[in-house]
Amino acid sequence: MVRALLALATGAMVVASCTMREEKKEEKVPVAYTMTTFRLESAGGCATDSTACASYEIDYPMFTGLDSTVNAIISKRILQTADMGNPEQRGKTMQAVAQDFIQDFEKFMKEFPDPSGGWYYGATVSVVLLNDTLLTLATQDEYFTGGAHGGGGKYFINVDPRNGRDITLDDFLKPGYEAALTTLGEQAFRHAREMADTTSFQQQAFDFPDNKFQLNKNYGFTPDGITFYYNSYEVASYAAGPTEIHIPYTALTAWRK
């Protein structure tokens, strides 16, 4: 009898121990982030003479609670929005991109020793939305590499924090949404640009194919809607500047999955 009780107790302890391990394994670590800064500048620094200096700086979030593979995907996507559109920088590390930027400036200085000003690249990557199934980031950057004026823009990243997969409008809206979303987008664009419904885009020097409004691929999911951002030169001149439009989820109720 005593042996039977001991065996029963031992079995219960083993089951309890296994259950505790299983429960511990299933515990979810909450996703969190802290902002960090990467900066690299010309040898000697930029404090004494910024006109003879190049600097590269990015403020970006570092995440905890995500799979290492997902973190790597996010880091890669951030760099893809922080390369000034240079395809030669794709796949490089932040350090390598920054070093190339500074080396290009140094080569430029040898050819033109009296530049109009130093070079700089600065970007801030902000967390727009973070929940269990969606992470939206926005990279806002500006840069100057000589010439009449600098450049810059805003670029969105939308990924599933569970696996790093890109999240698109197709994941969020029911099939057939395109026409309705484009109509809402045009209304928002005209409102942002103070254009009457009867005014053509060509009349206002906006360059849409066949003079018909189109949504672009640069969008981000926010807590209350979808934001589309048209950077300078995308559909208008540099002088016209960028255009940001926002379509609230309340206007998309019939199309949300």
N, C-alpha and C positions, 0 to 999 in steps of 0.2 A: 504493500500500500504506500509506504513511504517512498519507495523507488518510483512508483507510478506518479506520485505528486511531484517529485523532483523532476521527473521527465517532462511532466506537463508544464511546470514552472519554467524549466529551461526552454522548452519550445515556445512558450509565450514570450519570453525575453528575446528569443531570436526573431520572432515575428515582429515584435515591437521595434527591435533594433533595425530590421530591414525596412519597416514602415517609416521610421524616422529618417533613414537615409534617403528613401524615395521622396518623402516630403521635402527634405532639404534640397534634393536635386531639382525639384520642380519649382523651388522658390525663384521668383523673377527679380532680378536686380533692376531697380528703376533706372531709366536712361536719364543722364544728367550731363551737363557740360560746363566748362569754364572757358573764358576767352583768354587767348594767348597771343603774343605778338612775335612775329619773325621780322627781323630787320637786318639788312646788309648794306653797307655804304662803302664808298671809295676809301682807299687807304689814307689814313690821316683824319678821316671824319669830315663832316660837313659843317661843323660849328664855326670854323674860321672864315671859310669862303665857299658859300653854297653855289656860286657860279662855276666853280671848278670841281664840282662833286656830283656823283650820282648816288641815289639811294633807292632801295627797294624795300617796301614794308607791307606786310599783310597782318591784319588782326582777324583771327579766325577762331571758331569754337573747337575745343577738344572734348570728345565725348567719352563717357564711361557708361558701362551697362550695355554696350553694343558688342556684337561679335567682331573679332579682329578683322575678318574678311570684309565686313560691312564698313568698318572704320577705314580700311584701305581704299574701298570704293569711293567713300565720301571724300577722302583726301585727294584722290585722283580727279574727281569731279570739280572740286574747288580749284585745283590747279588749271583745269581746262577753262575755267572762267576767269583766270587771273594770268593769262599769257599774252594779253593784248592782241589776240587773234592770230598769233604767229604759230602756224602748224609745226614749225621746226622744234618748238618747245614741248610738244605733246609727249608725254611719257617721262619727262624729266622730273627730278625732285625740285622742291622749292629752292633749295640751296643752289642747285645747278642753274635754274632759271634766273635767279638773282645774280649769280656770278656772270652769266652771259650778258645780262643787261649792263652791268658795270664795265665789263670788258669792251662791249660795243661803244660805250661812252668814251672809254680811254682811247680807243682807235679813232673815234671822231675827233677827240681833242688833239691828237697828233696831226690830223689833216687840217683842222680848223682850230688853232690854239686860242682864238678869241671868240668863244661861243656867246650866244645871246643869253645864256643862262644854263644852270646845271640841269641835269636830267633827274627825274624822279618818277617812281611808280608807287602808288598807295592804294590799298584796297581794304575794305571792311566787309567781312562775311558775317551776316547777322542771321539768327534763327527766327524765321517768320512764324513757323508752326511746327509743333512737335507733339505727337501723340503715339499710340501703340502701333498705328499702321501707316503713318505719314510724317515725313520730315521735309519741310520746305526751307531752303536757305536762299538768301539773296546776297550776291556779291556786288558791291558798289565800288567802282574804282575810278581813278583819275591818274593821268600821266602826262609828262611833257618830255619830248625828245627833240627839242628844237622846232623851228618853224614859226608860223604866225600864231599858232595857238596849240594848246594841249588837246588831250582827248579823254575819253572815259565813257562809262556806261554802267548799266545795271543788268544783272543776269541771274536767272532763277535756276535752282536745282530742286527737283522733287523726287524723293526716293522713299522706298519702304524700309524703315529702320530694322525690320526683322531679317531682311535678306539683301538689301542694297539695290533692289530692282527699281528701275525708273518708273515713276507713276505718271501717267498721262491723262488727258481728258477722257480717253476711251475707258479708263479704269473707273472714272468718277461719274460719267454721264451715260445714259441709255443710248443705244444705237439710233442714229437719225438726228442727233442733236445739232449737227453742224450748221444748218440753215438758221435755226432759232438763235444759236449762240452768236453767229455772225451778225445777225440783225441787232441783237443787244449790244454787241461790240461796236458796231457802226454808230448807234445812238450815243453810246458813251464817248466815242472818239469825237464826234461832232460837238458834243457838249463840252468836252475838254478843250477843244479848239475854237469854241464859240462860232461854229459854222451852222448856217441855216440848212434845213433839209433839202432845199432846192439848189444849194451851192455845190458845184462839182469839185472833186478833189483836185483836178488839174487847175482850176481857177485859183486855188489856194496853194498851188505849187507842191502838192503831195503826190508822190509817185507810186500809185498803186497800179498793178497790171490791168489794162483795159479800163482804167479810171474807175475800178470797182473796189470797194473796201475789202480787205482781207485781214483776218487775224493772223498774228505771227506765232512762232513756236516758243517765244520767250514769255512764259507765264508762270505764275506761282500761286499756290493755294494758301489763302490766308484764313484766319478764324471766321470771317464773315463773307468771303467771296473769292473770286478768281481775278487776279491782277495780271494784265498784259502790259508789257513795257516795250515801246519802240525807241530804240537808241538813236542818237544823232546819226545822220546819213542813211538811216534804214529806209525811211519813206519821205524824207525831206532833207533840206540842206542843213549844214552845221548851224547856221544862223537861226534856223527855225527851232532848233533844240529838240529834246526828246519829248515823247508823249506817253503818259501813263493813264491807263483806263482801268476801271474796276467794275466788275459785274457781280452784284450780290447774289448769294445763294437763294435768297427769297425770290429772285426773278427766274430761277432755274428749278423750282420745285417739281415741275412736271417731268423734268429730265434727269433728276438725280436718282442714282441707283439705291 
